[in-house]
């Protein structure tokens, strides 16, 4: 299912470029790598936590108006999911590995300056696919299901223009998965098990850098 969604995203990316290429002044391609600081979702005195770690981003931006880019973005995060629950696991333990695939559509406004730096600010909306795997058998013998949730984000940063074609980008992200955290934990040693269902917006922060290629 996750592979199908990524294939659909790639197909949409090609259609997105085709629709806008006639009126576009230029196209930006960017690849970034950075560090995300994880997030914690509390329920009572307990919590689920996505750990921090690296993340990779690829974006295609097409100019639709002066200094305004319509963009489609894919982000991949590989981290771990932790749990602390007074019944299931009184001390924090790793529950599973966790992959997050973000597929987002948005816009970025660039602020023209006389120097070699171009500040920018933007926002996106789309989905995040949450895929647990390699579950901790000490807590659960069940396979945790993947879920697809609505998500949105804001970003800001600056591009250092090395040439008319290549730039170096520094960017900060605020990421908002709107609803996540529903898992069933059960079947572990001692027969302890139960449902953990959490539904709330949470915030993830990240910092990254990369290269931007501008094509006329």
Secondary structure, DSSP 8 states (H G I E B T S, - for coil): -HHHHHHHHHHHHHHHHHHHTTT-S-EEEEEEEEEE--EEEEETTEEEEE--EEEEEEEEEEEEETTEEEEEEEEEEEEEEEEEETTTEEEEEEEEEEEEEEEEEEEEEEE--SSSEEEEEEEEEEEEEEEEES--TTTBSS----EEEEEEEEEEEEEEESSSSEEEEEEEEEEEESS---EEE-B-GGG--EEE-------EEEEEEEEEEEE-
